[in-house]
Amino acid sequence: MPVEQIYFGNDQRSGDHELAGASPLAVNVITDGAGAVSRRPGITTWSGFPASVAEDSPVEGLHAWKGHLYYVNGNRHLYRIDPDTAASVDLSTGGGPSYLAGTRRPVFAETQFRLVIAGGGALEKVDYNETVAERLGGSLPNASHVAALASRLIVNDVTDTSTADRINYTATGSAGNETVAGFKSAEARPDAIVALFSNSNELFVFGERSLQVFTPDANLQLAPQRTMSRGCAAGYSIIESDESFAWFDEKRRFLLGEGRGAEEIGAPIARTLDGISTVSDCFGFRWIADQYDVLTWVFPSDGRSFAIQQGGGWAQWHGWTTGQGHTLLPVRSHHYWPEENVHLVGLADGSIAQLSTSAPTDLGETIKAEVLTGFMNRGTDAFKFCQSVRFMFKRGHTSSATVAPQVLLSWRDSQGAFCSPTRMSLGVASDPVFTVEVRSLGTYRARQWRLEFTDALDFVLVRCEETYALGGQN
């Protein structure tokens, strides 16, 4: 009898039709290079965070600098944390000028002796070893984004529509960074600047309908290099991916490019993206751990999050609320700290935690992994009898577990309701590999499968195979 794989990985393809075999949904799963499926990383406590929360206000921005972690909350207050002592310093004790001005998400840039933050208003600074934040001196304009390049600070200008295409830059050096040296106009197309970011030696200026790249120049300060007709619909969707950037463009596409070209990576979930109502508040981050490299975008207003595993496929990352179902991923901000090798996330209650593959929950809250295949006909519309479906799982729990984890399997042979789930127990023994086989699952022409897992234990699906017979039961 034929034996073929049923794939339950992160390969959501809502841009294609499920009746033709495309997976319409993959939630909270990641896949390794051998095809084994695991749950997404969970949220767990971070030892560097103080025992008590300074303010019950969402952590909107994070940045590690010179051995400390800096963060801005929804009240626009700035804090510094020493991870070795879990001690917190309130840097906004100087009143209004020590708060981050503006209402936009914080964007950080660092020079040798200074951390600068933009948030839609006047720029804020924290000099090395200072205990109070203050406004950056000089006359740089209100800005939503700031970058550091070739010893200069570079910002956009959100003062009004007449300045929306300006790139302002400072002189060099610690003192010079508080002196405006001039501005350039990103004038390849007459569109407003949405965001700007720098990599090792280039400035990427994202406009509403264009992307322009500049490089430092001894005479021109910033020399234009190339322009692409690729805009940006969300200024905080931009994720640095080594020498490239990934972002959400004005045509509701996720793109990945280095300024010379751009690849559309969001086509598989195009239909889902078309249904997003508010895109302007989207923000993105990159999570890298073990063999996984994932770009994630959060749409807060719509309660949706999308994650593409580089070298793999798409999934949605969500939280879970009993009685409500999948909810917004509970991450308000993210920062990877290389020296500590930790992915930190800011939360709505003012705390900071970490994303980790070893965490089976989000601080005790359920992470529901759920995957639907497309309709599978095994290459023919002839009747097939499903003799058995065989799963191989790797279990991470031990013999001390008192409740056996369960995986739910259901299916349908038309676009009606799924059948009642078959509960598959993984047992409580310490054997690291567990095989489950479900037999005699009826006759079908094309079948769609659904797999669900909610237990707070390790979950790795190594392989799933169907044994079937053509033409009916044998």
Secondary structure as UniProt FT lines:
FT   STRAND          3..5
FT   TURN            14..15
FT   HELIX           18..20
FT   STRAND          25..27
FT   STRAND          29..31
FT   TURN            33..34
FT   STRAND          37..39
FT   STRAND          42..45
FT   TURN            47..48
FT   STRAND          59..65
FT   TURN            66..67
FT   STRAND          68..73
FT   TURN            74..75
FT   STRAND          78..82
FT   TURN            83..86
FT   STRAND          87..90
FT   TURN            93..94
FT   HELIX           96..98
FT   STRAND          107..110
FT   STRAND          114..118
FT   STRAND          124..127
FT   TURN            128..129
FT   STRAND          134..135
FT   STRAND          146..149
FT   TURN            150..151
FT   STRAND          152..155
FT   HELIX           161..163
FT   TURN            164..165
FT   STRAND          166..170
FT   HELIX           173..176
FT   TURN            177..178
FT   STRAND          180..185
FT   STRAND          193..198
FT   STRAND          203..207
FT   STRAND          211..217
FT   TURN            218..220
FT   STRAND          221..228
FT   STRAND          239..241
FT   TURN            242..243
FT   STRAND          244..248
FT   TURN            250..251
FT   STRAND          254..257
FT   STRAND          262..264
FT   HELIX           267..269
FT   HELIX           270..274
FT   TURN            280..281
FT   STRAND          283..289
FT   TURN            290..291
FT   STRAND          292..299
FT   HELIX           300..302
FT   STRAND          304..309
FT   TURN            310..311
FT   STRAND          314..316
FT   STRAND          319..321
FT   TURN            322..324
FT   STRAND          325..327
FT   STRAND          333..337
FT   TURN            338..341
FT   STRAND          342..346
FT   TURN            348..349
FT   STRAND          352..356
FT   TURN            357..358
FT   TURN            363..364
FT   STRAND          369..372
FT   TURN            378..379
FT   STRAND          384..394
FT   TURN            399..400
FT   STRAND          406..412
FT   STRAND          422..425
FT   STRAND          433..439
FT   STRAND          443..444
FT   STRAND          447..453
FT   STRAND          460..470
//
